[in-house]
């Protein structure tokens, strides 16, 4: 895929995420945003892990600027896109049916968001922000459950978008 096509598609995905950015819910110190996870799934499969991470970083920066996101937008978005892209690359080699590879990759997004991003947020960002949750271990379960709700909802929406694109043949066009 040519660089200009990747930039154009990235711009469209950033625009979709920014337009949907008012659709978040507050969960503790975060503003959970399922549309980011949907975009992560789509970007990770179509563009790959590095582009998905870049898109998540740009969307996070814009959301913070608009007041619809917090500093948690970075660890909540970037690792999920990377995991989707990496799992898709691996799944296409191991799984012969393309739609199963798409599903496996899309539904892996919570692994990056919750396990990597949530852990990073818990141990690095929370102490920097005053350590309000760090004192109680039970708080991490509560904290990560909000991220799970957002991430699972978003990755399912992303999987549905990708399956619809695949069924109509547009996924082949977008992937080049």
Phi and psi restraints in degrees (value plus and minus 20) as a CYANA .aco file:
   2 UNK   PHI     -91.2   -51.2
   2 UNK   PSI     134.2   174.2
   3 UNK   PHI     -80.5   -40.5
   3 UNK   PSI     -60.3   -20.3
   4 UNK   PHI     -84.9   -44.9
   4 UNK   PSI     -55.9   -15.9
   5 UNK   PHI     -87.9   -47.9
   5 UNK   PSI     -61.5   -21.5
   6 UNK   PHI     -83.5   -43.5
   6 UNK   PSI     -61.2   -21.2
   7 UNK   PHI     -84.8   -44.8
   7 UNK   PSI     -62.6   -22.6
   8 UNK   PHI     -84.1   -44.1
   8 UNK   PSI     -65.3   -25.3
   9 UNK   PHI     -85.8   -45.8
   9 UNK   PSI     -58.6   -18.6
  10 UNK   PHI     -82.2   -42.2
  10 UNK   PSI     -61.5   -21.5
  11 UNK   PHI     -82.7   -42.7
  11 UNK   PSI     -60.2   -20.2
  12 UNK   PHI     -84.6   -44.6
  12 UNK   PSI     -64.0   -24.0
  13 UNK   PHI     -86.1   -46.1
  13 UNK   PSI     -58.3   -18.3
  14 UNK   PHI     -82.8   -42.8
  14 UNK   PSI     -64.3   -24.3
  15 UNK   PHI     -81.7   -41.7
  15 UNK   PSI     -62.9   -22.9
  16 UNK   PHI     -79.9   -39.9
  16 UNK   PSI     -66.4   -26.4
  17 UNK   PHI     -84.4   -44.4
  17 UNK   PSI     -59.4   -19.4
  18 UNK   PHI     -89.6   -49.6
  18 UNK   PSI     -60.9   -20.9
  19 UNK   PHI     -82.1   -42.1
  19 UNK   PSI     -57.3   -17.3
  20 UNK   PHI    -105.4   -65.4
  20 UNK   PSI     -20.9    19.1
  21 UNK   PHI     -81.1   -41.1
  21 UNK   PSI     -45.0    -5.0
  22 UNK   PHI     -89.1   -49.1
  22 UNK   PSI     -29.6    10.4
  23 UNK   PHI    -111.2   -71.2
  23 UNK   PSI      43.8    83.8
  24 UNK   PHI    -138.8   -98.8
  24 UNK   PSI     146.7   186.7
  25 UNK   PHI    -150.6  -110.6
  25 UNK   PSI     124.7   164.7
  26 UNK   PHI    -101.4   -61.4
  26 UNK   PSI     111.0   151.0
  27 UNK   PHI    -157.2  -117.2
  27 UNK   PSI      76.2   116.2
  28 UNK   PHI      44.2    84.2
  28 UNK   PSI    -150.1  -110.1
  29 UNK   PHI    -103.3   -63.3
  29 UNK   PSI     -17.8    22.2
  30 UNK   PHI    -126.8   -86.8
  30 UNK   PSI     143.8   183.8
  31 UNK   PHI    -139.3   -99.3
  31 UNK   PSI      74.0   114.0
  32 UNK   PHI     -89.8   -49.8
  32 UNK   PSI     118.7   158.7
  33 UNK   PHI    -160.0  -120.0
  33 UNK   PSI      71.7   111.7
  34 UNK   PHI     -78.5   -38.5
  34 UNK   PSI     -50.6   -10.6
  35 UNK   PHI     -83.5   -43.5
  35 UNK   PSI     -49.0    -9.0
  36 UNK   PHI     -83.4   -43.4
  36 UNK   PSI     -59.1   -19.1
  37 UNK   PHI     -91.9   -51.9
  37 UNK   PSI     -52.8   -12.8
  38 UNK   PHI     -83.6   -43.6
  38 UNK   PSI     -67.1   -27.1
  39 UNK   PHI     -84.2   -44.2
  39 UNK   PSI     -58.6   -18.6
  40 UNK   PHI     -77.8   -37.8
  40 UNK   PSI     -64.0   -24.0
  41 UNK   PHI     -83.3   -43.3
  41 UNK   PSI     -66.0   -26.0
  42 UNK   PHI     -86.3   -46.3
  42 UNK   PSI     -67.4   -27.4
  43 UNK   PHI     -86.1   -46.1
  43 UNK   PSI     -61.2   -21.2
  44 UNK   PHI     -81.6   -41.6
  44 UNK   PSI     -59.1   -19.1
  45 UNK   PHI     -96.3   -56.3
  45 UNK   PSI     -66.0   -26.0
  46 UNK   PHI     -99.1   -59.1
  46 UNK   PSI     -64.1   -24.1
  47 UNK   PHI    -124.6   -84.6
  47 UNK   PSI     -44.1    -4.1
  48 UNK   PHI      86.1   126.1
  48 UNK   PSI     153.4   193.4
  49 UNK   PHI     -86.5   -46.5
  49 UNK   PSI     -60.6   -20.6
  50 UNK   PHI     -90.0   -50.0
  50 UNK   PSI     -60.5   -20.5
  51 UNK   PHI     -87.2   -47.2
  51 UNK   PSI     -59.2   -19.2
  52 UNK   PHI     -82.6   -42.6
  52 UNK   PSI     -60.4   -20.4
  53 UNK   PHI     -84.8   -44.8
  53 UNK   PSI     -62.2   -22.2
  54 UNK   PHI     -82.7   -42.7
  54 UNK   PSI     -64.0   -24.0
  55 UNK   PHI     -81.5   -41.5
  55 UNK   PSI     -64.5   -24.5
  56 UNK   PHI     -82.6   -42.6
  56 UNK   PSI     -58.4   -18.4
  57 UNK   PHI     -87.0   -47.0
  57 UNK   PSI     -62.3   -22.3
  58 UNK   PHI     -85.6   -45.6
  58 UNK   PSI     -65.6   -25.6
  59 UNK   PHI     -82.3   -42.3
  59 UNK   PSI     -63.1   -23.1
  60 UNK   PHI     -79.5   -39.5
  60 UNK   PSI     -63.2   -23.2
  61 UNK   PHI     -83.8   -43.8
  61 UNK   PSI     -64.4   -24.4
  62 UNK   PHI     -85.7   -45.7
  62 UNK   PSI     -62.4   -22.4
  63 UNK   PHI     -82.5   -42.5
  63 UNK   PSI     -61.4   -21.4
  64 UNK   PHI     -83.1   -43.1
  64 UNK   PSI     -62.2   -22.2
  65 UNK   PHI     -83.2   -43.2
  65 UNK   PSI     -55.5   -15.5
  66 UNK   PHI    -102.8   -62.8
  66 UNK   PSI     -31.8     8.2
  67 UNK   PHI      65.9   105.9
  67 UNK   PSI     -12.3    27.7
  68 UNK   PHI    -118.9   -78.9
  68 UNK   PSI     -13.0    27.0
  69 UNK   PHI    -164.6  -124.6
  69 UNK   PSI     147.7   187.7
  70 UNK   PHI    -145.1  -105.1
  70 UNK   PSI    -199.6  -159.6
  71 UNK   PHI     -78.6   -38.6
  71 UNK   PSI     -42.1    -2.1
  72 UNK   PHI     -90.5   -50.5
  72 UNK   PSI     -27.1    12.9
  73 UNK   PHI     -84.3   -44.3
  73 UNK   PSI     -51.3   -11.3
  74 UNK   PHI     -91.1   -51.1
  74 UNK   PSI     -76.6   -36.6
  75 UNK   PHI     -91.6   -51.6
  75 UNK   PSI     -37.7     2.3
  76 UNK   PHI    -102.0   -62.0
  76 UNK   PSI     -36.8     3.2
  77 UNK   PHI    -135.7   -95.7
  77 UNK   PSI     -64.9   -24.9
  78 UNK   PHI     -82.5   -42.5
  78 UNK   PSI     -70.0   -30.0
  79 UNK   PHI     -82.9   -42.9
  79 UNK   PSI     -52.8   -12.8
  80 UNK   PHI     -82.9   -42.9
  80 UNK   PSI     -63.7   -23.7
  81 UNK   PHI     -84.7   -44.7
  81 UNK   PSI     -58.9   -18.9
  82 UNK   PHI     -83.7   -43.7
  82 UNK   PSI     -65.4   -25.4
  83 UNK   PHI     -82.7   -42.7
  83 UNK   PSI     -62.6   -22.6
  84 UNK   PHI     -80.2   -40.2
  84 UNK   PSI     -67.1   -27.1
  85 UNK   PHI     -81.4   -41.4
  85 UNK   PSI     -62.7   -22.7
  86 UNK   PHI     -88.8   -48.8
  86 UNK   PSI     -62.1   -22.1
  87 UNK   PHI     -85.8   -45.8
  87 UNK   PSI     -57.5   -17.5
  88 UNK   PHI     -83.5   -43.5
  88 UNK   PSI     -63.7   -23.7
  89 UNK   PHI     -79.6   -39.6
  89 UNK   PSI     -63.5   -23.5
  90 UNK   PHI     -89.4   -49.4
  90 UNK   PSI     -63.3   -23.3
  91 UNK   PHI     -85.5   -45.5
  91 UNK   PSI     -56.0   -16.0
  92 UNK   PHI     -86.8   -46.8
  92 UNK   PSI     -44.2    -4.2
  93 UNK   PHI    -102.5   -62.5
  93 UNK   PSI     -52.9   -12.9
  94 UNK   PHI    -115.7   -75.7
  94 UNK   PSI     -49.3    -9.3
  95 UNK   PHI    -129.5   -89.5
  95 UNK   PSI     105.1   145.1
  96 UNK   PHI     -95.8   -55.8
  96 UNK   PSI     -50.6   -10.6
  97 UNK   PHI    -106.5   -66.5
  97 UNK   PSI     101.3   141.3
  98 UNK   PHI     -81.2   -41.2
  98 UNK   PSI     -61.1   -21.1
  99 UNK   PHI     -85.5   -45.5
  99 UNK   PSI     -54.2   -14.2
 100 UNK   PHI     -87.5   -47.5
 100 UNK   PSI     -57.5   -17.5
 101 UNK   PHI     -84.3   -44.3
 101 UNK   PSI     -60.0   -20.0
 102 UNK   PHI     -83.2   -43.2
 102 UNK   PSI     -66.2   -26.2
 103 UNK   PHI     -82.7   -42.7
 103 UNK   PSI     -64.7   -24.7
 104 UNK   PHI     -80.4   -40.4
 104 UNK   PSI     -63.6   -23.6
 105 UNK   PHI     -87.9   -47.9
 105 UNK   PSI     -68.8   -28.8
 106 UNK   PHI     -80.2   -40.2
 106 UNK   PSI     -63.9   -23.9
 107 UNK   PHI     -98.3   -58.3
 107 UNK   PSI     -23.3    16.7
 108 UNK   PHI    -106.2   -66.2
 108 UNK   PSI     -27.0    13.0
 109 UNK   PHI     -75.5   -35.5
 109 UNK   PSI     -60.8   -20.8
 110 UNK   PHI     -81.3   -41.3
 110 UNK   PSI     -45.7    -5.7
 111 UNK   PHI     -80.4   -40.4
 111 UNK   PSI     -65.2   -25.2
 112 UNK   PHI     -91.4   -51.4
 112 UNK   PSI     -63.1   -23.1
 113 UNK   PHI     -88.2   -48.2
 113 UNK   PSI     -70.4   -30.4
 114 UNK   PHI    -100.9   -60.9
 114 UNK   PSI     -73.8   -33.8
 115 UNK   PHI     -90.3   -50.3
 115 UNK   PSI     -70.3   -30.3
 116 UNK   PHI    -101.1   -61.1
 116 UNK   PSI     -77.5   -37.5
 117 UNK   PHI     -84.7   -44.7
 117 UNK   PSI     -62.1   -22.1
 118 UNK   PHI     -85.7   -45.7
 118 UNK   PSI     -61.6   -21.6
 119 UNK   PHI     -85.5   -45.5
 119 UNK   PSI     -63.2   -23.2
 120 UNK   PHI     -78.4   -38.4
 120 UNK   PSI     -66.6   -26.6
 121 UNK   PHI     -81.6   -41.6
 121 UNK   PSI     -62.2   -22.2
 122 UNK   PHI     -84.8   -44.8
 122 UNK   PSI     -65.8   -25.8
 123 UNK   PHI    -110.7   -70.7
 123 UNK   PSI     -44.0    -4.0
 124 UNK   PHI    -127.7   -87.7
 124 UNK   PSI     -75.8   -35.8
 125 UNK   PHI     -94.6   -54.6
 125 UNK   PSI     -60.8   -20.8
 126 UNK   PHI     -78.5   -38.5
 126 UNK   PSI     -66.3   -26.3
 127 UNK   PHI     -82.9   -42.9
 127 UNK   PSI     -54.2   -14.2
 128 UNK   PHI     -88.8   -48.8
 128 UNK   PSI     -46.2    -6.2
 129 UNK   PHI    -116.5   -76.5
 129 UNK   PSI      -2.3    37.7
 130 UNK   PHI      88.9   128.9
 130 UNK   PSI     -26.8    13.2
 131 UNK   PHI      44.8    84.8
 131 UNK   PSI      12.0    52.0
 132 UNK   PHI     -83.4   -43.4
 132 UNK   PSI     -48.8    -8.8
 133 UNK   PHI    -125.2   -85.2
 133 UNK   PSI     -34.5     5.5
 134 UNK   PHI     -86.8   -46.8
 134 UNK   PSI     -41.9    -1.9
 135 UNK   PHI     -91.5   -51.5
 135 UNK   PSI     -46.6    -6.6
 136 UNK   PHI    -138.7   -98.7
 136 UNK   PSI     108.0   148.0
 137 UNK   PHI     -87.7   -47.7
 137 UNK   PSI     -55.5   -15.5
 138 UNK   PHI     -80.3   -40.3
 138 UNK   PSI     -44.6    -4.6
 139 UNK   PHI     -87.2   -47.2
 139 UNK   PSI     -49.4    -9.4
 140 UNK   PHI     -86.7   -46.7
 140 UNK   PSI     -56.3   -16.3
 141 UNK   PHI     -85.0   -45.0
 141 UNK   PSI     -63.1   -23.1
 142 UNK   PHI     -84.6   -44.6
 142 UNK   PSI     -65.3   -25.3
 143 UNK   PHI     -80.0   -40.0
 143 UNK   PSI     -69.9   -29.9
 144 UNK   PHI     -92.3   -52.3
 144 UNK   PSI     -44.6    -4.6
 145 UNK   PHI     -87.3   -47.3
 145 UNK   PSI     -54.0   -14.0
 146 UNK   PHI     -86.4   -46.4
 146 UNK   PSI     -60.9   -20.9
 147 UNK   PHI     -85.5   -45.5
 147 UNK   PSI     -58.0   -18.0
 148 UNK   PHI     -84.3   -44.3
 148 UNK   PSI     -63.1   -23.1
 149 UNK   PHI     -79.0   -39.0
 149 UNK   PSI     -66.0   -26.0
 150 UNK   PHI     -87.3   -47.3
 150 UNK   PSI     -66.8   -26.8
 151 UNK   PHI     -88.3   -48.3
 151 UNK   PSI     -64.8   -24.8
 152 UNK   PHI     -85.6   -45.6
 152 UNK   PSI     -63.7   -23.7
 153 UNK   PHI     -79.5   -39.5
 153 UNK   PSI     -67.5   -27.5
 154 UNK   PHI     -86.2   -46.2
 154 UNK   PSI     -61.3   -21.3
 155 UNK   PHI     -90.5   -50.5
 155 UNK   PSI     -50.5   -10.5
 156 UNK   PHI     -86.7   -46.7
 156 UNK   PSI     -62.8   -22.8
 157 UNK   PHI     -82.1   -42.1
 157 UNK   PSI     -60.9   -20.9
 158 UNK   PHI     -83.1   -43.1
 158 UNK   PSI     -61.8   -21.8
 159 UNK   PHI     -82.5   -42.5
 159 UNK   PSI     -61.2   -21.2
 160 UNK   PHI     -83.7   -43.7
 160 UNK   PSI     -61.8   -21.8
 161 UNK   PHI     -81.2   -41.2
 161 UNK   PSI     -66.1   -26.1
 162 UNK   PHI     -85.2   -45.2
 162 UNK   PSI     -60.7   -20.7
 163 UNK   PHI     -85.5   -45.5
 163 UNK   PSI     -57.9   -17.9
 164 UNK   PHI     -85.9   -45.9
 164 UNK   PSI     -62.3   -22.3
 165 UNK   PHI     -82.4   -42.4
 165 UNK   PSI     -59.4   -19.4
 166 UNK   PHI     -88.1   -48.1
 166 UNK   PSI     -62.2   -22.2
 167 UNK   PHI     -85.5   -45.5
 167 UNK   PSI     -54.9   -14.9
 168 UNK   PHI    -104.3   -64.3
 168 UNK   PSI     -29.0    11.0
 169 UNK   PHI      69.8   109.8
 169 UNK   PSI     -23.9    16.1
 170 UNK   PHI     -90.4   -50.4
 170 UNK   PSI     -46.2    -6.2
 171 UNK   PHI     -83.3   -43.3
 171 UNK   PSI     -59.6   -19.6
 172 UNK   PHI     -83.0   -43.0
 172 UNK   PSI     -59.6   -19.6
 173 UNK   PHI     -86.0   -46.0
 173 UNK   PSI     -64.8   -24.8
 174 UNK   PHI     -87.7   -47.7
 174 UNK   PSI     -56.1   -16.1
 175 UNK   PHI     -99.1   -59.1
 175 UNK   PSI     -31.4     8.6
